[in-house]
Amino acid sequence: MTAIVRLNNYIAGAWRAADAEALPVVNPATAETLAEVPLSPAAEVAAAAEAAMTALRAWRRVPAGDRIQPLFKLKALIEANIDDIARTITEECGKTLAESRAEIQRGIENIEVAAGIPSLIQGYNNEDIARGIDEHMFRQPVGVVAAVTPFNFPFMIPLWYLPYAIACGNCFILKPSEKVPLSSQKLFDLIDQIGLPQGVVQLVNGGKETVDAILDHPDIRAISFVGSTPVAKYIYSRATANGKRAQCQGGAKNPVIILPDADMDMAAKILADSAFGCAGQRCLAASVAVTVGSARQEFVERIADIASSRKVGYGLDAGVEMGPVISQQSRERIEQLIGLGRQEGAELLVDGRGRAVAGYAAGSFVAPTILDHVAPGGELARTEIFGPVLSLMHSESVDEAIAMVNSNRYGNMACIFTSSGAAARKFRVEARAGNIGVNIAVPAPMAYFPFSGWNESFFGDLHAQGRHGVEFYTETKVVVERWPSEWSRTF
Ligand code: NAD
């Protein structure tokens, strides 16, 4: 029997053990324990913040062109190790190997954008705002910053923040999800090789106690968070009450409208990939499809066929199209919500509950599920399921469908399938969500666009990625200056 490895924290350029209780990290397909993750106490956060504060003095004065050089090395190292990282993501998170590789690629794109920070961090200025007086705006780093991340994209989401933060001259602390800490260990194993000065980045494993210590630490100036809405609200409130900047991305309940003039084959295929890809555990997963008028029959038949034929299994096995959900607890919660939908009067068109996968009896599998005639005002229509479950609703007009979309308390994304430019434009203008798809069902912004959740999907103002990331991680300093000189006096 091999001993189970206990994970370490990375502080001041070295791995160290935390004196703390630990939780098992469980492979959701096999139920095997992969490692133990420490629930770091406040003392570990204090040590990480101290190391970051010490490094900050020199790091913020390193020219931006030099600060980005380690990022090029990081990109090359991630590419060289992509198979190993993808396997780790699949083992701890459950998604298929292809999904894991795609996630790594999206993470790399953020490193590439952050490598442009010498340009992105530029300020602006005016000469002669009054005779002989100039005014400039510079961007300076905020200081020590931290990110708290969720389980569903364990490698990509830390990279929504880390590259921007450090390239802008900040020092950074990551607290990854305790359910999937191994992907961050891999990331920091590579970061250890890229020549960053010690203390520029820290990894502190843990749970709520660790997060609370981050929220209350006086030297940590900004918090980036991604996770569920109740926790996003809590973190936003506590961080801002403590005078910190905060950008907190929350949960979602993502609607997609299908008009009768849509290409139905394409709509059903793309929507199935959105609803069931990553086992429905994407914050941009479609969870409600609203058909308009005669779209109903054709669409429902097609999506039911695709859902019933999707191959569910262990993400490392060839041919598998969908892996397990993150835990048995999550499987039970999803199955209860499917039951609730039935109690509220929905028809269970495809039932993915109780799916056994040969060879993986202890896996937390839920197969694709479709509920038809879901009540628009019911609890199922309002609750984030975060599993491979698609709810179907029907409407008689585009206006009615848009009103259904806009009754959603979240606003992470909304999509439409149509061949009408006018309908698509109306939807784009009126839909109350921050990421919009037109004949697209996972409208994930590229790294040079902000990840624009709205309503209960986001608390803050500046989002992750791109220019928003640069603004979040910098403070503006305005300088008004006059230089009396012999030349100006005699002129
Ligand atoms: P979660 O909210 O349970 O956990 C996220 C992080 O918060 C973890 O690091 C966890 O340790 C920490 N945490 C949990 N409870 C806490 C508490 N009470 N106090 C302080 N910290 C706490 O989320 P999850 O289950 O890991 O991730 C799934 C959720 O994330 C879904 O709701 C999904 O929609 C959302 N998500 C949103 C986006 C987005 O861009 N909007 C992206 C990915 C995931």
Residues whose N, C-alpha, C, O or C-beta is under 5 A from the ligand:
A	BS01	NAD	V148 T149 P150 F151 K175 P176 S177 E178 G206 G207 K208 V211 V226 G227 S228 T229 V231 Q249 G250 G251 A252 C283 G453 S457
